[in-house]
Amino acid sequence: MESRPILYVAITNHGFGHATETASVAAKIQQMCPEILLILVTTAPRWLLESTSKEILSIARVVLI
């Protein structure tokens, strides 16, 4: 059984600019390599990342304590 490559990207809470730029780069990588499962982990709002790129497949929301 072959497994799909995963790109796991954790974005810290340094502001919306960091989140949108990182999400854009990750989405471009996924666009260039569609076999990659892109997973973003962040406390940034889901709507922000979805508005940045419609290609994002999975967004895991994590609350840091």
N, CA, C and O atoms as a printed pandas DataFrame, in Angstrom:
     atom_number atom_name residue_name chain_id  residue_number  x_coord  y_coord  z_coord
0              1         N          MET        A               1    0.829   -1.174    0.000
1              2        CA          MET        A               1    0.000    0.000    0.000
2              3         C          MET        A               1    0.883    1.251    0.000
3              4         O          MET        A               1    1.751    1.411    0.858
4              5         N          GLU        A               2    0.653    2.115   -0.954
5              6        CA          GLU        A               2    1.395    3.370   -1.027
6              7         C          GLU        A               2    0.678    4.433   -0.209
7              8         O          GLU        A               2   -0.549    4.532   -0.229
8              9         N          SER        A               3    1.461    5.220    0.506
9             10        CA          SER        A               3    0.849    6.299    1.271
10            11         C          SER        A               3    1.062    7.632    0.558
11            12         O          SER        A               3    2.040    7.826   -0.164
12            13         N          ARG        A               4    0.158    8.501    0.773
13            14        CA          ARG        A               4    0.192    9.838    0.170
14            15         C          ARG        A               4    1.129   10.726    0.990
15            16         O          ARG        A               4    1.058   10.713    2.219
16            17         N          PRO        A               5    2.004   11.498    0.339
17            18        CA          PRO        A               5    2.867   12.405    1.099
18            19         C          PRO        A               5    2.036   13.496    1.782
19            20         O          PRO        A               5    1.044   13.980    1.238
20            21         N          ILE        A               6    2.467   13.862    2.974
21            22        CA          ILE        A               6    1.757   14.863    3.761
22            23         C          ILE        A               6    2.680   16.047    4.022
23            24         O          ILE        A               6    3.841   15.880    4.396
24            25         N          LEU        A               7    2.140   17.246    3.819
25            26        CA          LEU        A               7    2.842   18.464    4.196
26            27         C          LEU        A               7    2.084   19.049    5.376
27            28         O          LEU        A               7    0.976   19.565    5.224
28            29         N          TYR        A               8    2.690   18.965    6.554
29            30        CA          TYR        A               8    2.083   19.442    7.795
30            31         C          TYR        A               8    2.702   20.788    8.118
31            32         O          TYR        A               8    3.910   20.887    8.330
32            33         N          VAL        A               9    1.876   21.822    8.155
33            34        CA          VAL        A               9    2.371   23.176    8.369
34            35         C          VAL        A               9    1.736   23.744    9.634
35            36         O          VAL        A               9    0.516   23.880    9.723
36            37         N          ALA        A              10    2.583   24.074   10.614
37            38        CA          ALA        A              10    2.102   24.700   11.844
38            39         C          ALA        A              10    2.394   26.199   11.763
39            40         O          ALA        A              10    3.539   26.607   11.564
40            41         N          ILE        A              11    1.351   27.010   11.917
41            42        CA          ILE        A              11    1.489   28.466   11.829
42            43         C          ILE        A              11    1.237   29.048   13.213
43            44         O          ILE        A              11    0.165   28.874   13.791
44            45         N          THR        A              12    2.238   29.738   13.728
45            46        CA          THR        A              12    2.086   30.362   15.042
46            47         C          THR        A              12    1.224   31.616   14.949
47            48         O          THR        A              12    0.951   32.115   13.858
48            49         N          ASN        A              13    0.808   32.106   16.081
49            50        CA          ASN        A              13   -0.113   33.239   16.137
50            51         C          ASN        A              13    0.652   34.565   16.198
51            52         O          ASN        A              13    0.670   35.228   17.235
52            53         N          HIS        A              14    1.275   34.941   15.099
53            54        CA          HIS        A              14    2.004   36.210   15.022
54            55         C          HIS        A              14    1.259   37.251   14.197
55            56         O          HIS        A              14    1.819   38.294   13.861
56            57         N          GLY        A              15    0.041   36.982   13.880
57            58        CA          GLY        A              15   -0.753   37.925   13.101
58            59         C          GLY        A              15   -1.256   37.309   11.812
59            60         O          GLY        A              15   -0.772   36.267   11.369
60            61         N          PHE        A              16   -2.233   37.969   11.220
61            62        CA          PHE        A              16   -2.859   37.454   10.007
62            63         C          PHE        A              16   -1.905   37.410    8.825
63            64         O          PHE        A              16   -2.029   36.536    7.967
64            65         N          GLY        A              17   -0.958   38.333    8.765
65            66        CA          GLY        A              17   -0.012   38.354    7.646
66            67         C          GLY        A              17    0.817   37.088    7.566
67            68         O          GLY        A              17    1.009   36.533    6.484
68            69         N          HIS        A              18    1.311   36.627    8.713
69            70        CA          HIS        A              18    2.086   35.380    8.745
70            71         C          HIS        A              18    1.221   34.208    8.279
71            72         O          HIS        A              18    1.667   33.371    7.494
72            73         N          ALA        A              19   -0.001   34.157    8.763
73            74        CA          ALA        A              19   -0.892   33.050    8.423
74            75         C          ALA        A              19   -1.235   33.035    6.938
75            76         O          ALA        A              19   -1.193   31.979    6.307
76            77         N          THR        A              20   -1.574   34.198    6.370
77            78        CA          THR        A              20   -1.965   34.226    4.961
78            79         C          THR        A              20   -0.788   33.947    4.033
79            80         O          THR        A              20   -0.940   33.257    3.025
80            81         N          GLU        A              21    0.383   34.480    4.369
81            82        CA          GLU        A              21    1.569   34.224    3.532
82            83         C          GLU        A              21    1.957   32.745    3.568
83            84         O          GLU        A              21    2.247   32.149    2.530
84            85         N          THR        A              22    1.961   32.163    4.752
85            86        CA          THR        A              22    2.321   30.745    4.887
86            87         C          THR        A              22    1.296   29.865    4.175
87            88         O          THR        A              22    1.666   28.909    3.492
88            89         N          ALA        A              23    0.016   30.180    4.330
89            90        CA          ALA        A              23   -1.027   29.411    3.656
90            91         C          ALA        A              23   -0.906   29.518    2.140
91            92         O          ALA        A              23   -1.129   28.536    1.432
92            93         N          SER        A              24   -0.558   30.688    1.639
93            94        CA          SER        A              24   -0.382   30.867    0.193
94            95         C          SER        A              24    0.768   30.019   -0.344
95            96         O          SER        A              24    0.644   29.387   -1.393
96            97         N          VAL        A              25    1.883   30.007    0.378
97            98        CA          VAL        A              25    3.039   29.203   -0.045
98            99         C          VAL        A              25    2.686   27.716   -0.004
99           100         O          VAL        A              25    3.004   26.974   -0.933
100          101         N          ALA        A              26    2.032   27.285    1.069
101          102        CA          ALA        A              26    1.658   25.877    1.189
102          103         C          ALA        A              26    0.690   25.471    0.084
103          104         O          ALA        A              26    0.813   24.381   -0.477
104          105         N          ALA        A              27   -0.273   26.337   -0.234
105          106        CA          ALA        A              27   -1.226   26.038   -1.306
106          107         C          ALA        A              27   -0.528   25.963   -2.665
107          108         O          ALA        A              27   -0.889   25.133   -3.499
108          109         N          LYS        A              28    0.460   26.815   -2.892
109          110        CA          LYS        A              28    1.212   26.773   -4.157
110          111         C          LYS        A              28    1.990   25.461   -4.274
111          112         O          LYS        A              28    2.052   24.863   -5.348
112          113         N          ILE        A              29    2.579   25.022   -3.167
113          114        CA          ILE        A              29    3.279   23.732   -3.176
114          115         C          ILE        A              29    2.300   22.617   -3.514
115          116         O          ILE        A              29    2.612   21.727   -4.305
116          117         N          GLN        A              30    1.120   22.667   -2.917
117          118        CA          GLN        A              30    0.113   21.640   -3.203
118          119         C          GLN        A              30   -0.347   21.699   -4.652
119          120         O          GLN        A              30   -0.598   20.665   -5.271
120          121         N          GLN        A              31   -0.457   22.897   -5.188
121          122        CA          GLN        A              31   -0.852   23.057   -6.591
122          123         C          GLN        A              31    0.202   22.437   -7.512
123          124         O          GLN        A              31   -0.136   21.811   -8.516
124          125         N          MET        A              32    1.478   22.616   -7.164
125          126        CA          MET        A              32    2.566   22.079   -7.979
126          127         C          MET        A              32    2.716   20.565   -7.790
127          128         O          MET        A              32    3.189   19.871   -8.691
128          129         N          CYS        A              33    2.320   20.061   -6.637
129          130        CA          CYS        A              33    2.422   18.631   -6.319
130          131         C          CYS        A              33    1.073   18.174   -5.770
131          132         O          CYS        A              33    0.928   18.027   -4.557
132          133         N          PRO        A              34    0.086   17.947   -6.631
133          134        CA          PRO        A              34   -1.277   17.664   -6.172
134          135         C          PRO        A              34   -1.425   16.375   -5.360
135          136         O          PRO        A              34   -2.454   16.166   -4.719
136          137         N          GLU        A              35   -0.432   15.531   -5.381
137          138        CA          GLU        A              35   -0.515   14.298   -4.595
138          139         C          GLU        A              35   -0.299   14.545   -3.104
139          140         O          GLU        A              35   -0.558   13.665   -2.284
140          141         N          ILE        A              36    0.171   15.727   -2.756
141          142        CA          ILE        A              36    0.439   16.071   -1.361
142          143         C          ILE        A              36   -0.864   16.405   -0.639
143          144         O          ILE        A              36   -1.694   17.163   -1.142
144          145         N          LEU        A              37   -1.027   15.826    0.545
145          146        CA          LEU        A              37   -2.122   16.208    1.423
146          147         C          LEU        A              37   -1.615   17.345    2.283
147          148         O          LEU        A              37   -0.680   17.169    3.064
148          149         N          LEU        A              38   -2.222   18.503    2.147
149          150        CA          LEU        A              38   -1.816   19.691    2.886
150          151         C          LEU        A              38   -2.646   19.813    4.146
151          152         O          LEU        A              38   -3.876   19.847    4.091
152          153         N          ILE        A              39   -1.969   19.880    5.288
153          154        CA          ILE        A              39   -2.638   20.062    6.572
154          155         C          ILE        A              39   -2.031   21.285    7.246
155          156         O          ILE        A              39   -0.829   21.336    7.507
156          157         N          LEU        A              40   -2.884   22.268    7.524
157          158        CA          LEU        A              40   -2.447   23.466    8.235
158          159         C          LEU        A              40   -2.959   23.395    9.663
159          160         O          LEU        A              40   -4.131   23.098    9.896
160          161         N          VAL        A              41   -2.086   23.666   10.607
161          162        CA          VAL        A              41   -2.469   23.706   12.018
162          163         C          VAL        A              41   -2.171   25.106   12.523
163          164         O          VAL        A              41   -1.036   25.575   12.450
164          165         N          THR        A              42   -3.202   25.770   13.038
165          166        CA          THR        A              42   -3.046   27.162   13.429
166          167         C          THR        A              42   -4.191   27.605   14.323
167          168         O          THR        A              42   -5.231   26.949   14.390
168          169         N          THR        A              43   -3.995   28.709   14.998
169          170        CA          THR        A              43   -5.092   29.337   15.730
170          171         C          THR        A              43   -5.723   30.458   14.909
171          172         O          THR        A              43   -6.670   31.099   15.362
172          173         N          ALA        A              44   -5.210   30.694   13.718
173          174        CA          ALA        A              44   -5.803   31.717   12.839
174          175         C          ALA        A              44   -7.216   31.283   12.453
175          176         O          ALA        A              44   -7.490   30.087   12.351
176          177         N          PRO        A              45   -8.104   32.234   12.240
177          178        CA          PRO        A              45   -9.483   31.886   11.884
178          179         C          PRO        A              45   -9.547   31.105   10.562
179          180         O          PRO        A              45   -8.828   31.404    9.609
180          181         N          ARG        A              46  -10.410   30.121   10.537
181          182        CA          ARG        A              46  -10.596   29.290    9.346
182          183         C          ARG        A              46  -10.953   30.154    8.126
183          184         O          ARG        A              46  -10.435   29.930    7.032
184          185         N          TRP        A              47  -11.837   31.139    8.318
185          186        CA          TRP        A              47  -12.269   31.972    7.194
186          187         C          TRP        A              47  -11.091   32.708    6.563
187          188         O          TRP        A              47  -11.081   32.946    5.355
188          189         N          LEU        A              48  -10.102   33.067    7.371
189          190        CA          LEU        A              48   -8.934   33.775    6.850
190          191         C          LEU        A              48   -8.152   32.890    5.890
191          192         O          LEU        A              48   -7.780   33.319    4.798
192          193         N          LEU        A              49   -7.905   31.648    6.308
193          194        CA          LEU        A              49   -7.131   30.740    5.464
194          195         C          LEU        A              49   -7.916   30.320    4.229
195          196         O          LEU        A              49   -7.352   30.204    3.141
196          197         N          GLU        A              50   -9.213   30.092    4.395
197          198        CA          GLU        A              50  -10.031   29.714    3.244
198          199         C          GLU        A              50  -10.143   30.856    2.242
199          200         O          GLU        A              50  -10.241   30.610    1.040
200          201         N          SER        A              51  -10.129   32.094    2.712
201          202        CA          SER        A              51  -10.195   33.229    1.797
202          203         C          SER        A              51   -8.867   33.422    1.066
203          204         O          SER        A              51   -8.819   34.018   -0.010
204          205         N          THR        A              52   -7.787   32.909    1.668
205          206        CA          THR        A              52   -6.464   33.009    1.054
206          207         C          THR        A              52   -6.332   32.035   -0.107
207          208         O          THR        A              52   -5.784   32.375   -1.155
208          209         N          SER        A              53   -6.845   30.808    0.091
209          210        CA          SER        A              53   -6.684   29.795   -0.942
210          211         C          SER        A              53   -7.793   28.760   -0.850
211          212         O          SER        A              53   -8.035   28.194    0.216
212          213         N          LYS        A              54   -8.456   28.517   -1.949
213          214        CA          LYS        A              54   -9.507   27.502   -1.999
214          215         C          LYS        A              54   -8.925   26.096   -2.158
215          216         O          LYS        A              54   -9.652   25.107   -2.061
216          217         N          GLU        A              55   -7.614   26.008   -2.401
217          218        CA          GLU        A              55   -6.987   24.709   -2.617
218          219         C          GLU        A              55   -6.651   23.973   -1.321
219          220         O          GLU        A              55   -6.277   22.801   -1.352
220          221         N          ILE        A              56   -6.780   24.648   -0.197
221          222        CA          ILE        A              56   -6.430   24.020    1.070
222          223         C          ILE        A              56   -7.418   22.898    1.363
223          224         O          ILE        A              56   -8.628   23.118    1.404
224          225         N          LEU        A              57   -6.895   21.703    1.566
225          226        CA          LEU        A              57   -7.748   20.540    1.757
226          227         C          LEU        A              57   -8.193   20.334    3.193
227          228         O          LEU        A              57   -9.330   19.931    3.439
228          229         N          SER        A              58   -7.319   20.604    4.131
229          230        CA          SER        A              58   -7.645   20.307    5.516
230          231         C          SER        A              58   -7.023   21.356    6.428
231          232         O          SER        A              58   -5.839   21.677    6.324
232          233         N          ILE        A              59   -7.840   21.871    7.307
233          234        CA          ILE        A              59   -7.344   22.838    8.281
234          235         C          ILE        A              59   -7.721   22.317    9.670
235          236         O          ILE        A              59   -8.899   22.139    9.981
236          237         N          ALA        A              60   -6.722   22.082   10.482
237          238        CA          ALA        A              60   -6.961   21.632   11.844
238          239         C          ALA        A              60   -6.795   22.825   12.772
239          240         O          ALA        A              60   -5.723   23.429   12.819
240          241         N          ARG        A              61   -7.830   23.166   13.501
241          242        CA          ARG        A              61   -7.739   24.309   14.411
242          243         C          ARG        A              61   -7.218   23.812   15.758
243          244         O          ARG        A              61   -7.759   22.871   16.339
244          245         N          VAL        A              62   -6.177   24.449   16.237
245          246        CA          VAL        A              62   -5.571   24.087   17.503
246          247         C          VAL        A              62   -5.545   25.313   18.402
247          248         O          VAL        A              62   -5.131   26.393   17.983
248          249         N          VAL        A              63   -5.979   25.141   19.610
249          250        CA          VAL        A              63   -5.934   26.226   20.572
250          251         C          VAL        A              63   -4.743   25.983   21.497
251          252         O          VAL        A              63   -4.678   24.965   22.186
252          253         N          LEU        A              64   -3.807   26.924   21.504
253          254        CA          LEU        A              64   -2.630   26.796   22.357
254          255         C          LEU        A              64   -2.956   27.363   23.729
255          256         O          LEU        A              64   -3.555   28.431   23.851
256          257         N          ILE        A              65   -2.554   26.634   24.751
257          258        CA          ILE        A              65   -2.811   27.074   26.136
258          259         C          ILE        A              65   -1.522   27.585   26.740
259          260         O          ILE        A              65   -1.505   28.005   27.897
